[in-house]
Amino acid sequence: MVKVVVTGIGLTSALGASLEDSWQNLIAGKSGIQLQQPFPELEPVPLGLISKQPAALKMLTQQIVAAALQDAGLIAPLIDCAVVIGSSRGYQGAWESLARQMGKEESNHREHRVLESFGVSHEEDRGTTDVVLEDWLDILPHMNAIAAARQIGASGIVLAPMAACATGTWAIAQATFLIQTGQCQRVIAGAVEAPITPLTICGFQQMGALAKTGAYPFDVQREGLVLGEGGAVLVLESAELAKQRQARVYGEILGFGFTADAYHTNQPEPNGKSAIAAIKQCLERSNLTPNDINYIHAHGTATQLNDRIESKVIQQLFPQQVAVSSTKGSTGHTLGASGALGMAFSLQALQQQVLPPCVGLQTPEFDLNFVMTARQNTIQNILCFSFGFGGQNAVIALKNSSH
């Protein structure tokens, strides 16, 4: 089997504009989550915003892709490079903006007709916006991956996966498979999310899943998830290609496992049967046993159900000493991008031999070896978990390639 390694990472999050900034703030135990009110019609809520206003997906992706190439020491055009970049929300913010405009125009037309019936003239104010209906093709769900391919001059395979909160992990697994099967030697892969929109906030609030003060994964006081924006894109290459160009290697991707619960729209299956199956599948494909794992980057959304079931699954399968943390207490939950961010942080953990802390966790509800503060540790093998709505279970194994 062809070995697949990671040679570059681009990352932007509420914790920092770059991988290095985000990592330093993470291991210092900081959080990018603050009480924010980006939409005056909605109450303030805790959010992981990158700057003062919600990010635009297009700009965010461009920055992250450019950073990944720079980190890998690559220069566009990369004609034979495949692109696998996903998003669970895509351009939802743009579609909401269009819907608001169209609603306003309809309202203006009605008002115009009423005023005309009374013989009153009416000047129509259309307002200004970045989104126009004529550009609707550019904001279809797959167009972000297409735009990234154009950005780097890639004319090979382009995929745009969408699998709820497992999207980032799925994208990187698909990219790994493309290299393992010899379809290409280099892929840029990951996920980017700009999910802070009125509909997303209201939707999660309506479900009772949104936190009121902050994100506290696995804590007895946890309140729910906090929406965050950002993304991570990895440069994946065959070990042979990386060696040829003497690239720096973050780590090796060993294998992955994917299953679906086939149970409920937004609740995990209570016994975690399919999640367990995905973990076992990943371990088997990676030639690992539960005892080989030094650290688990947990999904850890800080919702009641996810944290309870995920903890139960870890207790059932792994020895008590395996280190566990979730980074969502510092970045917020970046939905489809969260798995890609988790893998980027895990690769940094392999490089630095440092376990990242579970920021926001003060009083654990579950008897696991949680990383409360960053600590030096020998790390050889890592598992990254993503458990998305609709019962999408995704697990990837990473290995320290310097041994």
N, C-alpha and C positions, 0 to 999 in steps of 0.2 A: 504493500500500500504506500502511495506517495505521502510523505510527511508534509504537513501544512504548518507554516509558522507565521507569526505576526511581526511585521517589520516597520509598521508606522501606525500612529494613533492620532486622530484629530478629535477633540472633545471641547464642548462648551456647555456650561451648566450655570445654575444660579450660584454655585460655589465659586466660579471663576471663568474667565474668558478662554482659558487654555487648560490642557491636561495637567500641566505642572502646577498652575495656580489652584485648580480644583483639588488636586491631590494634596498639596500642602495644607490647604484649609481643612480638608477632610481629616487628615491625620492629627491636625491641631484640635479636632473636635468641634469645629465651627459649623454653623448652618447658614444656608442662603435663604432660609424661609423667613418671611416677614408678613405682618398684617398689611394687606394692600387693598386698594379700591380702584382697579383699572377701569371699571364701568360704573359711572355715577348712578345708574338706575339700580345697581345691586349693592347690597351691604358689603362692608369690608370683610375679607376672608384671608386666612394665611395662604400665601402662594410662594412658589419658588420662581420668581421673575429674574431674568438675566439683567435687564435694565429697568427703567421706570415704566415703560409701556410694553405690552405683549409683543413678542418677537414675530417677525415675518418668516415663514417657513423657507422661502426662496433664499433670502439673505443668510439665514442661519446655516442652511445646507452648504451654500457656497463657501462660507468661512470654514466650516468643519472639514469639508473635502480638501480645500486648499491646505489646511493645517496638517491633515493626514499625509498628503503627498510630500510636503516639506519635511515632516518628521521622518518619512521613509527615505528621504534623499532622492526623490523622483521628480522629473520635470515633464510636463505635458508637451506635446500630445503622447498619450499612452494607447496606441491604436489597438493592441491585443488585450488590453485589460478589460475584464468583465466588471459590471456594476450591479450590485445587489443592495439597494437602499430602500428601506421600508418606512412606513408611518401608519399609525393606527387612526390618526385624525386627518392626515393629509392637509388639504387646503380648506378645512372646515371654516376657519375664521373668515376667509375670503367669501365663501358661500353665504355665511351669515350676514356679512356686510352687503352682498348683493341683494339678499332677501329684504334687509332693512331698507335699502334704496328703493327697491321695487314697491315695497309697502308704502313708503313715503310718497313716491310718485303717484301711486294710485290714490292716496289720500289727497294729494295736491290737485289731481284732476277732478276729484269729486268736489273739492272746495271751489275750484275754478268754475265748474258748471253751476254750482249754487250761486256764486257771486255774479256770474253772467246773467242768470235768470232775474237778478235784481238790477241788472244794468251797470254793475260795478266792474271795472277792469282789474286784472290780477296779474302781477308779475311773478312768474314761477322761479323759485330758487332751488336749483338742482343740487347745490352743495358740491363739495369736492371729495373725491375718493380715489384710491389707487386701483380699485377694481371696477372694470367695465364689462358689461354683459358680452361684448364682442370678443373678449379674451377668455371665454368660458372653457375653451379647449385646453388652455394652459394651466387650469386649476383642477383638472381631473386627477384622481388619486395616484395614477402611475407617472404623472408628468414630472414629479420631483426627481425620480431616478433618471428619466430621460434628460432632464436639465443637467444633472451631474455628469452624465455621459458626454454631453456636449461640452461641458466645462473642461473636461480632461482630454477631449478628443478621442474618446473610446468608441470603436465601431463593432465591438463584439457583443456578447450576451448582455442584455439588460433585464433585470427582474425587479419587481416592486412589491414585495410581500406585505400582507396585512393580516395580522393574527392577534388582534387586541394587544395585551401587555406582553405577549410572547414574541412580538414582531421582530425586535432587534436580535434576539437569540436565534430566531428562525432564519433571518437574513444571513447571519454569520455562519450558521450551519449549512445553508444552501451554497454559500460561497465555498466553504470547506469541501463540500461534495463535488463541486465543479472542478476543483483542483485535484482531489483524490481520484476522480474518474478520468483525469487527463484531458478534460475539455478546455482547460486553460491553465496557465501557470501563475497568473496574478489576478486578484479581484479586489476592488474596494467594496467594503460591505459594512452595513450597520443600519442605524435608524435615527431619524430626526423628528422632533415633535414640537409643535407650537400650539398646545392644547388649551391655552387660557383664553376662552371665548365665553360669552354669556350663556350659550346653550350648554356647554360642557360643565360650567360651574353649577348652573341650575339643575342639570340632569343628575349630577352626583349628590347635590343637596337633597333633591327629591327622593333619592334612594336611601338617604340617611348615611351615606358613606363618607361624607366630607367632614374633616376635622374643624373644630371651632377655634383652636388656639395654636396647634402645631402638630408635627408628626413624631410619634413616640413608638417605634416598632417594638413589638413583643413586651411592652410595658403594661403593668396592671391598669395604668391610667390612660391607655391609648384611646383615641377618640375617632380615628378614621384616617383616610389618606389626605394628603395635601398635594394639589396639582403643581407640577413643576414643568418648566420648558427646557429644551436643550437637546443634545444628541451626541452620538459618538460614531465615528467611522474608522474602521481598521483597514490597513493594507495587509492582505493575506497573500503569501507566495509559497510556491513549492520550496522545500528546504534546499533543493538543488539550485534554483534560481537565486535565492537569497545568498547562498554560499558563493556562487559565481560572481556576484557583484559586491561581495563582502559587506552585506547589510548587517546592521545591528538587529538582533532578534530579541523580542520581548518574551516570547514563549511559544510553545507548540500547542495546536488544537488536536486533541486526541480523538474525540468522538462525541456523539450527541444522541439524545433520545427524545422522541416526541410522541405524545398520546393526546387523546381528547376524552373528557369525562362522559360526554353524551348524557348530561344530567340536568343542567339548569342554565338559564341565560347569564346570571351573574353570581351564582353561589357555587363554591367548590363542592365536589362530592364529599359527604361527611367523613368517610373513612380514608380518603386520599388514595383510593385503589389505583386510579390511572396515573396519579403523580408518582406513586411508588413504582409502577410499571415503567414510566419514562426514566426514572433514576436508574433502575436495574438495567434497562436497555443501554443507557449511556455508559454505565460501568462495564458492561459486558463488551461493548464495541471498543472500549478504550483499554481493555485488558487490565482493569483495576478491580480491587475489592473495596468495600466500605472502609477497611482498616488502612488503605493507602491514602485516604483523603485527609489532608491537613487543615483545609479551610473550606467552608461553604459560604459563598455569597448568596444569602437568602433573598427571596422575593420581598418578604417583610414589608407589607404595605401599611401596617399599623391599623388595619381594619380588624374587627373582632374575629370574623370567620377565617380569613387567610392566615393570620398569625397562629391561631389555635391549631388549625389543621396542618399547616406547614411544620410547626413544632412537633406535633404528634408523629408526622412522617419521619422527621430527622431522628427522633428518639427511637423509633421502631427499627430504623435501618443502620444507624451509625453508632460507633462507640462514643461514650460520654465525653471523651477528651477532644473531639473534633471542634475546632473553633468556628463560631457562627457570628455573622453580622449582616445587617442590611444598611445600605448607604442612603436610603430614601429619607431618613431623618435629617439629612443635610442638603440633599438636592431637591427634595420633593419627589413625588411620583411622576416621572416623565412618560408614563403610559407605554406606548410602543417603543420608545427609545430606552426604557429602563434596563432592559437586558444588555443592550450594547454598552451603556454606561457602566453597568455592573462588571462586564467583561473587561472594559478598559481599566477600571480600578483594580480588578483582580490581576491583570497583567502587570500593573505597577507594583502590586503586592509581591508578585513573583520576582520582579526585578530588584526591588528594594529589600525583600525578605522582611516586610513589615505587614502586620495584620491591621486592616483599617477598622476603626471603631464603629459601633452601632450608635450613632449620634441620636440623642433624644431618649435613649433607654436609661432609666434610673433604677426602677424596681422591676426586674424581670418577673413575668407571670409563670414562666416555664423553666424547667430544670435542664438548661442547656449551657454549654461553655461559651457564653456570649462574650464578645470582645468589647469591653466597656471603654477602654482607652487604647490608643494605638500601641502596639508592642512588637519588638523584634522577635522573629520566630523563624525556624527552619521550615520553609514551605516548598514542597516538591510538586504536589498535585492539588488542584482546586476544582470544585464543582460550582457552577453558576446556575441558579434556579430562576425560572420565569413561569408564573402561573397566571394566565390571562383569563378575562371574562369569557364565558362560553365553555370553560373547562379546557383551555389550551395549555397543555403542560410541556415545557421545554427545558432541557438540561444539557449543558455543555461541560466537557472536562478539559482543563488546561494543565499543561506540564511545564515545569521549569526546564528550559532546554540547555542550560549551562552545565548540567550534570550528565 
